[in-house]
Amino acid sequence: MYRYDQFDARFVRERVAQFTDQVQRRLSGGLTEDEFRPLRLQNGLYLQLHAYMLRIAIPYGTLNARQMRQLALIGERFDKGYGHFTTRQNIQFNWPQLKDIPEILGLLADVDMHAIQTSGNCIRNVTSDQFAGVAADEIEDPRPVAELIRQWSSAHPEFSYLPRKFKIAVTGAEADRAAVFVHDIGLRIIKNASGGVGYQVIVGGGLGRTPMIGKVVKDFLPKRDLLTYLEALLRVYNAEGRRDNKYKARIKILVHEIGLEEFQKRVDAEFALLDGPTINADPEEVARIAAYFAPPEYDVLPAQDAGFEAAKAANPAFADWVNVNVFAHKVPGYAALTISLKGIGEAPGDITSPAMNAVADIAERYSLGEIRVTHAQNLVLPNVKLKDLFTVWQALGAHGLSTANAGLITDIIACPGLDYCALATARSIPIAQALSERFADAEKQRDIGPLGIKISGCINACGHHHVGHIGILGLEKRGEESYQITLGGDPTENATIGDILGPGLVAEEVPDAIERLVNVYLAQRESGETFIEAVRRLGVAPFKAAFLQEKAA
């Protein structure tokens, strides 16, 4: 993991002191809310329906045990005893009081954390693959790249007031677990024909009001040119992105309106004007950052463990959890595991302070002190020995954290929706809870297999509904909540936007409608075929007929 140096620490402390003064001025009436708003947004502080919300950055989703304990402390002392992990790999606290924000930020700074650039029209938290560094299909660990971009983009003088918020994701694996095609910029670490490592650069992806899949703007970018090319790309967007209409301000609209070819020309022209050596990271700095992500000293272990195999044979519930929640590790004798924050009937992504402390303790003892946050609102322990998995499963179970549903139908992504968010037009959490209860039977979940339901409470699409295998969008229609269902979305390397199935539903109709879609799959799937594979083969028509309760022609 990256560890802050003196510059990082000083930068964060100075921002805490600056914002402390601004908060005091707001509390004393020296700043109006309109004057305070841009200042608080620069520090991750939102005003929600009922209270302030503080969004804390977790760069590329990586935490250590000490940081997790500090988040638990903040939740216990300044919130209602819990936090909410988001699709940006961040954590939100929904109930802090304004007077306490400076103290919270100080506690974060004590453990090398902050809330800078988690809001506002700037480059937001850079996200990555939750299995970075341990996945066998990885060409190269993307975390050093994400850290380099974090350092380059933090308080960047040109890019702190962009036309709109800007999101970057990086993956180093063949399988895209970072959803790079639905980001303003997606970076895929690839090899060219001669074996050189560089980046495929994807631009103009994004969801929200106008969902679009990103387009490849650069087939292969040499590693040395990364920051200069990003600088050129951001300069073109900053200069030409729409500022007259926030709904048309994202880079995806610029790329769409002028065309990919013209956009490429403008970026290449800007790139040619820039002085690469003064912008690109010094090789020594790149090496310094990369050194922090060197693989830990793993024990030399056999690829199989007799005790682990015996525990699976003796305990079917453990075996089911392993089959669903455990991910193959590239080092023999180790595994990565997903801690589901999607217990049946629970709010997706929520975790209590005691549970955070438990995760910290387990990570410290069994996962080299490291924890990851996924964009699916779960946690990952990336470095667990096979021989320890049964003990870890029992420890997680003691805190209600051993739900075996990673990637299954109850592993639902959902934004906070109208229960919290001032922008939401409908509730998300109750819909997620109702669906998880409808499909609570563990055996049925495993029979259905991988199926991603994603729920958003408004068109901003924080729940990624457009790329859900089944997406649910909550809207307000004639004063009532209405839920629009989409089918066939995919956030992976095969990224697609789902198709709208028909008229909106009232909340009570949603579980039945989703079950009808699932039943079409169960009735017509081929051997070994997943839900999304069946949708691609069959097309939308049979699912739409079931959704509308009509007979297929």
C-alpha positions as CSV (number, residue, x, y, z in Angstrom):
1,M,0.0,0.0,0.0
2,Y,1.0,3.6,-0.6
3,R,2.1,5.5,2.5
4,Y,2.0,9.3,2.6
5,D,5.2,11.1,2.6
6,Q,5.9,14.5,4.2
7,F,4.4,16.4,1.3
8,D,1.2,14.3,1.4
9,A,0.8,14.7,5.1
10,R,1.4,18.5,5.0
11,F,-1.0,18.9,2.1
12,V,-3.8,17.2,4.0
13,R,-3.1,19.0,7.3
14,E,-3.1,22.4,5.5
15,R,-6.5,21.6,3.9
16,V,-7.9,20.5,7.3
17,A,-6.8,23.8,8.9
18,Q,-8.2,25.8,5.9
19,F,-11.6,24.1,6.1
20,T,-11.7,24.4,9.8
21,D,-11.6,28.1,9.5
22,Q,-14.3,28.0,6.8
23,V,-16.6,25.9,8.9
24,Q,-16.1,28.3,11.9
25,R,-17.0,31.2,9.6
26,R,-20.1,29.5,8.4
27,L,-21.2,28.6,12.0
28,S,-20.7,32.2,13.1
29,G,-22.6,33.6,10.1
30,G,-19.5,35.0,8.4
31,L,-20.3,32.9,5.3
32,T,-23.7,32.4,3.8
33,E,-24.7,28.9,2.6
34,D,-24.2,30.0,-1.0
35,E,-20.7,31.2,-0.2
36,F,-20.0,28.1,1.9
37,R,-21.3,25.6,-0.7
38,P,-18.3,25.6,-3.1
39,L,-15.9,25.4,-0.2
40,R,-17.6,22.4,1.5
41,L,-17.9,20.6,-1.8
42,Q,-14.1,20.9,-2.2
43,N,-13.9,18.9,1.0
44,G,-16.4,16.2,0.3
45,L,-19.3,17.7,2.4
46,Y,-22.8,17.6,0.9
47,L,-26.1,18.8,2.3
48,Q,-28.5,16.0,2.0
49,L,-32.2,15.7,2.7
50,H,-31.9,15.4,6.5
51,A,-28.3,16.3,7.4
52,Y,-24.8,16.9,6.0
53,M,-23.1,13.9,4.4
54,L,-19.3,13.5,4.4
55,R,-17.8,11.5,1.6
56,I,-14.3,10.1,2.3
57,A,-11.8,9.2,-0.4
58,I,-10.5,5.6,-0.5
59,P,-8.0,5.8,-3.4
60,Y,-8.4,2.8,-5.7
61,G,-10.4,1.2,-2.9
62,T,-7.4,0.2,-0.7
63,L,-7.5,0.5,3.1
64,N,-5.4,-0.8,6.0
65,A,-6.7,-2.1,9.3
66,R,-5.8,1.1,11.1
67,Q,-7.7,3.2,8.7
68,M,-10.8,0.9,9.0
69,R,-10.7,1.3,12.7
70,Q,-10.6,5.0,12.4
71,L,-13.7,4.9,10.1
72,A,-15.4,2.8,12.7
73,L,-14.5,5.4,15.4
74,I,-15.9,8.2,13.2
75,G,-19.1,6.2,12.6
76,E,-19.6,5.5,16.3
77,R,-18.7,9.0,17.6
78,F,-20.1,11.3,14.9
79,D,-22.7,9.4,13.0
80,K,-25.3,6.8,13.9
81,G,-22.9,3.9,14.3
82,Y,-22.4,3.0,10.6
83,G,-21.1,4.0,7.3
84,H,-22.0,3.5,3.7
85,F,-19.6,2.2,1.0
86,T,-20.3,3.6,-2.5
87,T,-19.8,2.6,-6.1
88,R,-16.8,5.0,-6.2
89,Q,-15.0,2.8,-3.6
90,N,-15.5,5.6,-1.1
91,I,-17.3,5.7,2.3
92,Q,-20.1,8.1,3.2
93,F,-21.3,9.2,6.6
94,N,-24.8,10.4,6.4
95,W,-25.4,12.1,9.8
96,P,-22.4,14.2,10.9
97,Q,-23.0,17.7,12.4
98,L,-21.2,20.6,10.7
99,K,-19.5,21.6,13.9
100,D,-17.8,18.1,14.1
101,I,-16.5,18.1,10.5
102,P,-13.1,19.6,11.3
103,E,-12.5,17.0,14.1
104,I,-13.5,14.2,11.7
105,L,-11.1,15.5,9.0
106,G,-8.3,15.7,11.7
107,L,-9.0,12.1,12.6
108,L,-8.8,11.1,9.0
109,A,-5.5,12.9,8.5
110,D,-4.1,11.0,11.5
111,V,-4.4,7.8,9.4
112,D,-3.5,9.3,6.0
113,M,-7.1,9.8,4.8
114,H,-9.1,12.8,3.6
115,A,-12.2,13.9,1.8
116,I,-10.6,16.1,-0.9
117,Q,-12.0,15.9,-4.4
118,T,-14.8,13.5,-3.5
119,S,-17.2,16.1,-4.9
120,G,-17.2,19.1,-7.1
121,N,-16.3,19.5,-10.8
122,C,-12.9,18.0,-10.5
123,I,-11.1,14.7,-11.0
124,R,-12.7,12.4,-8.5
125,N,-11.4,9.4,-6.6
126,V,-9.5,7.1,-9.1
127,T,-10.9,3.6,-8.9
128,S,-9.5,0.2,-9.8
129,D,-9.9,-3.6,-9.7
130,Q,-10.6,-4.8,-6.2
131,F,-8.3,-7.8,-6.9
132,A,-5.4,-5.7,-8.1
133,G,-2.1,-7.2,-7.4
134,V,-3.4,-10.7,-6.6
135,A,-5.4,-11.6,-9.8
136,A,-3.8,-14.3,-12.0
137,D,-5.2,-12.6,-15.2
138,E,-3.4,-9.4,-14.4
139,I,-0.8,-8.0,-16.9
140,E,0.4,-5.5,-14.3
141,D,-0.8,-4.1,-11.0
142,P,-2.9,-1.0,-11.8
143,R,-2.6,0.6,-8.3
144,P,0.7,2.3,-8.9
145,V,-0.8,4.0,-11.9
146,A,-3.9,5.0,-10.0
147,E,-1.7,6.4,-7.2
148,L,0.3,8.4,-9.8
149,I,-2.9,9.8,-11.2
150,R,-4.1,10.7,-7.7
151,Q,-0.9,12.7,-7.0
152,W,-1.0,14.4,-10.4
153,S,-4.7,15.3,-10.2
154,S,-4.9,16.4,-6.5
155,A,-5.5,20.2,-6.5
156,H,-4.3,20.4,-10.1
157,P,-4.4,24.1,-10.9
158,E,-6.0,23.7,-14.3
159,F,-8.5,20.9,-13.5
160,S,-10.1,22.0,-10.2
161,Y,-13.0,23.7,-12.0
162,L,-13.9,21.5,-14.9
163,P,-17.2,21.8,-16.8
164,R,-18.4,18.8,-14.8
165,K,-17.2,16.1,-12.4
166,F,-14.6,13.7,-14.0
167,K,-14.0,10.1,-13.2
168,I,-11.1,7.8,-14.1
169,A,-10.8,4.0,-13.6
170,V,-7.8,1.8,-14.2
171,T,-7.5,-2.0,-14.7
172,G,-4.6,-4.2,-15.3
173,A,-6.4,-7.5,-16.0
174,E,-7.9,-9.1,-19.0
175,A,-11.3,-9.2,-17.3
176,D,-12.6,-5.7,-16.6
177,R,-13.6,-5.6,-12.9
178,A,-13.3,-1.8,-12.7
179,A,-16.0,-0.8,-15.3
180,V,-13.5,1.3,-17.3
181,F,-15.9,1.6,-20.3
182,V,-18.4,3.7,-18.3
183,H,-15.9,6.3,-17.0
184,D,-14.9,9.7,-18.4
185,I,-11.5,8.1,-18.9
186,G,-10.8,4.3,-18.7
187,L,-7.3,2.9,-18.8
188,R,-6.5,-0.7,-19.6
189,I,-3.0,-1.9,-19.1
190,I,-2.2,-3.9,-22.2
191,K,0.7,-5.3,-24.2
192,N,1.5,-4.4,-27.8
193,A,2.6,-6.8,-30.5
194,S,6.3,-6.5,-29.4
195,G,5.4,-7.2,-25.7
196,G,5.7,-3.6,-24.5
197,V,3.4,-2.6,-21.7
198,G,1.2,0.5,-22.1
199,Y,-2.3,1.7,-22.0
200,Q,-5.4,1.5,-24.1
201,V,-7.2,4.8,-23.4
202,I,-11.0,4.9,-23.4
203,V,-12.9,8.1,-23.3
204,G,-16.4,9.4,-23.1
205,G,-18.1,6.6,-21.1
206,G,-20.6,7.5,-18.4
207,L,-24.1,6.9,-17.2
208,G,-26.6,9.4,-15.8
209,R,-29.1,11.2,-18.0
210,T,-27.4,10.2,-21.2
211,P,-25.7,6.8,-20.8
212,M,-22.8,6.0,-23.1
213,I,-20.2,3.3,-23.5
214,G,-16.7,4.8,-23.8
215,K,-14.7,4.7,-27.1
216,V,-11.1,3.8,-27.6
217,V,-9.2,7.1,-28.2
218,K,-5.7,5.6,-28.1
219,D,-5.1,2.0,-29.0
220,F,-1.7,1.9,-27.3
221,L,-0.1,4.7,-25.2
222,P,3.5,4.2,-24.0
223,K,3.7,4.2,-20.2
224,R,6.1,7.2,-20.2
225,D,3.5,9.4,-21.9
226,L,0.6,8.8,-19.6
227,L,0.4,12.1,-17.7
228,T,1.1,14.3,-20.8
229,Y,-1.6,12.5,-22.7
230,L,-4.1,12.9,-19.8
231,E,-3.1,16.5,-19.6
232,A,-3.9,17.0,-23.3
233,L,-7.2,15.2,-23.0
234,L,-8.3,17.2,-20.0
235,R,-7.2,20.5,-21.6
236,V,-9.4,19.8,-24.6
237,Y,-12.3,18.9,-22.4
238,N,-11.7,21.9,-20.1
239,A,-11.6,24.3,-23.0
240,E,-14.4,22.9,-25.1
241,G,-16.8,21.1,-22.7
242,R,-20.2,22.6,-22.3
243,R,-20.6,25.0,-19.4
244,D,-23.9,26.4,-20.5
245,N,-25.9,23.2,-19.7
246,K,-24.9,20.9,-16.9
247,Y,-26.8,18.0,-18.5
248,K,-24.5,18.3,-21.6
249,A,-21.3,19.1,-19.7
250,R,-19.7,15.7,-19.4
251,I,-16.9,14.7,-21.8
252,K,-19.1,12.0,-23.3
253,I,-21.3,14.8,-24.8
254,L,-18.2,16.6,-26.3
255,V,-17.0,13.3,-27.9
256,H,-20.4,12.6,-29.2
257,E,-21.0,16.0,-30.6
258,I,-17.7,16.5,-32.5
259,G,-17.1,12.8,-33.2
260,L,-14.3,10.5,-32.0
261,E,-12.0,11.2,-34.9
262,E,-12.2,15.0,-34.5
263,F,-11.7,14.6,-30.7
264,Q,-8.6,12.5,-31.3
265,K,-7.2,15.1,-33.6
266,R,-7.7,17.9,-31.0
267,V,-6.1,15.8,-28.3
268,D,-3.2,14.8,-30.5
269,A,-2.6,18.5,-31.4
270,E,-2.6,19.5,-27.8
271,F,-0.4,16.6,-26.9
272,A,2.1,17.8,-29.5
273,L,2.3,21.2,-28.0
274,L,3.0,20.0,-24.5
275,D,6.5,19.6,-23.0
276,G,6.3,15.9,-22.1
277,P,9.5,15.8,-20.0
278,T,8.2,18.5,-17.6
279,I,4.7,16.8,-17.2
280,N,5.4,13.1,-17.2
281,A,6.5,11.6,-13.9
282,D,10.2,11.3,-13.3
283,P,11.2,7.6,-13.6
284,E,12.6,7.7,-10.1
285,E,9.2,8.9,-8.8
286,V,7.4,6.2,-10.7
287,A,9.8,3.7,-9.1
288,R,9.2,5.2,-5.6
289,I,5.5,4.8,-5.9
290,A,5.7,1.3,-7.4
291,A,7.9,0.2,-4.5
292,Y,5.1,0.7,-2.1
293,F,3.0,-1.8,-4.1
294,A,5.6,-4.5,-4.2
295,P,4.1,-7.9,-3.4
296,P,4.3,-8.7,0.3
297,E,6.5,-11.5,1.6
298,Y,4.1,-14.5,1.1
299,D,4.8,-17.7,2.8
300,V,5.8,-20.6,0.5
301,L,2.8,-22.9,0.7
302,P,1.4,-25.8,-1.3
303,A,-1.3,-25.0,-3.8
304,Q,-3.7,-27.3,-1.9
305,D,-4.4,-27.5,1.8
306,A,-5.8,-30.6,3.4
307,G,-7.4,-28.9,6.3
308,F,-9.2,-26.5,3.9
309,E,-10.5,-29.3,1.8
310,A,-11.6,-31.2,4.9
311,A,-13.5,-28.2,6.2
312,K,-15.3,-27.8,2.9
313,A,-16.3,-31.5,2.9
314,A,-17.6,-31.4,6.4
315,N,-19.4,-28.1,6.2
316,P,-21.7,-27.5,3.2
317,A,-22.4,-23.9,4.2
318,F,-18.7,-23.1,4.2
319,A,-18.3,-24.9,0.9
320,D,-21.1,-22.8,-0.6
321,W,-19.4,-19.6,0.7
322,V,-16.1,-20.6,-0.8
323,N,-17.7,-21.4,-4.2
324,V,-19.3,-18.0,-4.3
325,N,-17.2,-15.5,-2.3
326,V,-13.6,-16.8,-2.8
327,F,-11.5,-15.6,-5.7
328,A,-8.4,-17.5,-6.9
329,H,-5.1,-15.9,-5.9
330,K,-2.0,-15.9,-8.1
331,V,0.2,-17.1,-5.2
332,P,-0.1,-20.8,-4.3
333,G,-1.8,-21.4,-0.9
334,Y,-3.6,-18.1,-0.8
335,A,-7.0,-16.8,-1.7
336,A,-8.9,-13.5,-1.9
337,L,-12.4,-13.3,-0.5
338,T,-15.3,-11.0,-0.8
339,I,-17.1,-9.8,2.4
340,S,-20.6,-9.3,1.3
341,L,-22.3,-6.1,2.6
342,K,-25.6,-7.4,1.2
343,G,-27.1,-9.5,3.9
344,I,-30.7,-10.4,3.3
345,G,-32.9,-7.4,4.0
346,E,-30.0,-5.1,4.6
347,A,-29.2,-1.7,2.9
348,P,-26.5,-2.4,0.3
349,G,-23.1,-1.1,1.2
350,D,-24.0,-0.3,4.8
351,I,-21.7,-1.5,7.6
352,T,-21.8,-0.9,11.4
353,S,-18.9,0.4,13.4
354,P,-18.5,-2.9,15.3
355,A,-18.5,-4.7,12.0
356,M,-15.8,-2.4,10.7
357,N,-13.7,-3.1,13.8
358,A,-14.2,-6.8,13.3
359,V,-13.1,-6.6,9.6
360,A,-10.0,-4.6,10.7
361,D,-9.1,-7.3,13.3
362,I,-9.6,-10.1,10.8
363,A,-7.6,-8.3,8.1
364,E,-4.8,-7.6,10.6
365,R,-4.6,-11.2,11.7
366,Y,-5.3,-13.1,8.4
367,S,-4.9,-10.7,5.4
368,L,-1.6,-8.9,6.0
369,G,-3.6,-5.9,7.3
370,E,-5.1,-5.0,4.0
371,I,-8.8,-4.5,3.0
372,R,-10.2,-3.5,-0.4
373,V,-13.5,-1.7,-1.2
374,T,-15.3,-2.9,-4.4
375,H,-17.4,-0.7,-6.7
376,A,-20.1,-3.3,-6.0
377,Q,-20.2,-1.9,-2.4
378,N,-18.6,-4.9,-0.8
379,L,-15.2,-5.5,0.9
380,V,-12.4,-7.8,0.0
381,L,-9.6,-9.4,2.0
382,P,-7.0,-9.9,-0.7
383,N,-4.3,-12.1,1.0
384,V,-5.8,-15.0,3.1
385,K,-4.1,-18.4,3.4
386,L,-6.2,-21.3,2.3
387,K,-5.6,-22.9,5.7
388,D,-7.1,-19.9,7.4
389,L,-10.3,-19.6,5.3
390,F,-12.5,-21.7,7.6
391,T,-11.5,-19.7,10.7
392,V,-12.0,-16.4,8.8
393,W,-15.4,-17.5,7.6
394,Q,-16.4,-18.3,11.2
395,A,-15.1,-15.0,12.4
396,L,-17.0,-13.1,9.8
397,G,-20.2,-15.1,10.5
398,A,-20.0,-14.1,14.2
399,H,-20.5,-10.5,13.0
400,G,-23.1,-11.2,10.3
401,L,-20.6,-10.8,7.5
402,S,-20.5,-14.3,5.9
403,T,-23.4,-14.0,3.4
404,A,-22.5,-16.2,0.4
405,N,-23.9,-14.1,-2.4
406,A,-21.1,-12.3,-4.1
407,G,-22.1,-11.8,-7.7
408,L,-25.5,-13.5,-7.2
409,I,-29.0,-12.0,-7.5
410,T,-29.1,-10.6,-3.9
411,D,-25.7,-8.9,-4.3
412,I,-27.5,-5.8,-5.3
413,I,-25.9,-2.4,-6.0
414,A,-28.1,0.5,-4.8
415,C,-27.6,4.2,-4.2
416,P,-29.0,5.7,-0.9
417,G,-32.0,7.1,-2.9
418,L,-34.7,9.2,-1.5
419,D,-34.1,8.0,2.0
420,Y,-31.1,10.3,2.1
421,C,-30.2,12.0,-1.2
422,A,-31.5,15.5,-2.0
423,L,-31.3,14.7,-5.7
424,A,-33.2,11.4,-5.6
425,T,-36.7,11.1,-7.0
426,A,-37.5,7.6,-5.6
427,R,-36.3,5.2,-2.9
428,S,-33.7,2.6,-3.7
429,I,-33.0,0.9,-0.4
430,P,-36.5,-0.6,0.1
431,I,-36.5,-1.9,-3.4
432,A,-33.2,-3.7,-2.8
433,Q,-34.4,-5.0,0.5
434,A,-37.6,-6.4,-1.0
435,L,-35.7,-8.1,-3.8
436,S,-33.1,-9.7,-1.5
437,E,-36.0,-11.0,0.6
438,R,-37.8,-12.3,-2.5
439,F,-34.7,-14.3,-3.6
440,A,-33.4,-15.1,-0.1
441,D,-33.3,-18.8,-0.6
442,A,-29.6,-19.6,-0.9
443,E,-30.1,-22.7,-3.1
444,K,-32.2,-20.7,-5.5
445,Q,-29.6,-18.0,-5.7
446,R,-27.0,-20.5,-6.6
447,D,-29.2,-22.1,-9.2
448,I,-29.8,-18.7,-10.8
449,G,-26.1,-18.0,-10.8
450,P,-24.4,-14.7,-11.6
451,L,-26.9,-12.0,-12.0
452,G,-26.3,-8.3,-11.3
453,I,-29.2,-6.1,-10.2
454,K,-28.4,-2.4,-9.9
455,I,-30.7,0.3,-8.6
456,S,-30.6,4.1,-8.9
457,G,-33.0,6.5,-7.2
458,C,-32.7,9.1,-9.9
459,I,-31.3,9.7,-13.4
460,N,-27.8,10.5,-12.1
461,A,-27.4,6.7,-12.0
462,C,-25.2,6.4,-8.9
463,G,-26.4,2.8,-8.7
464,H,-25.1,2.0,-12.2
465,H,-28.6,0.8,-13.2
466,H,-27.8,1.2,-17.0
467,V,-25.2,-1.5,-16.9
468,G,-27.1,-3.9,-14.6
469,H,-28.0,-7.3,-16.0
470,I,-31.3,-6.0,-14.6
471,G,-31.4,-2.3,-14.0
472,I,-34.0,-0.4,-11.9
473,L,-34.4,3.3,-12.1
474,G,-36.6,5.1,-9.6
475,L,-38.4,8.2,-11.0
476,E,-41.1,10.6,-9.8
477,K,-44.2,10.3,-12.0
478,R,-47.3,12.4,-11.2
479,G,-46.2,12.7,-7.6
480,E,-45.6,9.0,-7.1
481,E,-42.5,6.8,-7.3
482,S,-42.2,4.8,-10.5
483,Y,-39.6,2.2,-11.4
484,Q,-38.3,1.7,-14.9
485,I,-36.7,-1.7,-15.6
486,T,-33.9,-2.3,-18.1
487,L,-32.4,-5.6,-19.3
488,G,-29.1,-6.7,-20.7
489,G,-26.6,-4.1,-19.3
490,D,-23.0,-5.1,-18.6
491,P,-20.2,-3.2,-16.9
492,T,-17.4,-5.4,-18.0
493,E,-15.1,-5.6,-21.0
494,N,-18.3,-6.4,-22.9
495,A,-19.9,-3.2,-21.7
496,T,-23.5,-2.5,-22.9
497,I,-26.4,-0.3,-21.9
498,G,-29.6,-2.1,-20.9
499,D,-32.8,-1.9,-22.9
500,I,-35.9,-0.4,-21.3
501,L,-38.6,-3.1,-21.1
502,G,-41.8,-1.1,-20.8
503,P,-43.8,1.3,-18.6
504,G,-42.7,2.1,-15.1
505,L,-43.9,0.1,-12.1
506,V,-45.0,1.0,-8.6
507,A,-42.7,-0.3,-5.9
508,E,-45.0,-3.2,-4.9
509,E,-44.9,-4.5,-8.5
510,V,-41.1,-4.7,-8.9
511,P,-40.3,-8.0,-7.1
512,D,-42.9,-9.9,-9.2
513,A,-41.7,-8.3,-12.4
514,I,-38.0,-9.3,-11.6
515,E,-39.1,-12.8,-10.8
516,R,-40.9,-13.1,-14.1
517,L,-37.6,-12.1,-15.9
518,V,-35.6,-14.6,-13.9
519,N,-38.2,-17.4,-14.7
520,V,-37.7,-16.8,-18.4
521,Y,-34.0,-17.4,-18.0
522,L,-34.5,-20.5,-15.9
523,A,-36.9,-21.9,-18.4
524,Q,-34.9,-21.2,-21.5
525,R,-31.2,-21.3,-20.5
526,E,-28.8,-23.7,-22.0
527,S,-26.4,-25.8,-20.0
528,G,-23.9,-23.6,-18.2
529,E,-25.3,-20.4,-19.6
530,T,-25.4,-17.4,-17.3
531,F,-28.3,-14.9,-17.2
532,I,-26.5,-12.2,-19.3
533,E,-25.4,-14.9,-21.9
534,A,-29.0,-16.0,-22.2
535,V,-30.2,-12.5,-22.7
536,R,-27.7,-12.0,-25.5
537,R,-28.7,-15.3,-27.2
538,L,-32.4,-15.0,-26.8
539,G,-32.7,-11.2,-27.2
540,V,-35.0,-9.0,-25.3
541,A,-38.3,-10.2,-26.7
542,P,-39.1,-13.2,-24.5
543,F,-38.2,-11.2,-21.4
544,K,-40.2,-8.2,-22.4
545,A,-43.2,-10.4,-23.1
546,A,-42.9,-11.8,-19.5
547,F,-42.4,-8.4,-18.1
548,L,-45.6,-7.2,-19.8
549,Q,-47.3,-10.4,-18.8
550,E,-47.9,-11.2,-22.4
551,K,-47.4,-14.5,-24.2
552,A,-44.4,-14.6,-26.5
553,A,-45.4,-14.8,-30.2
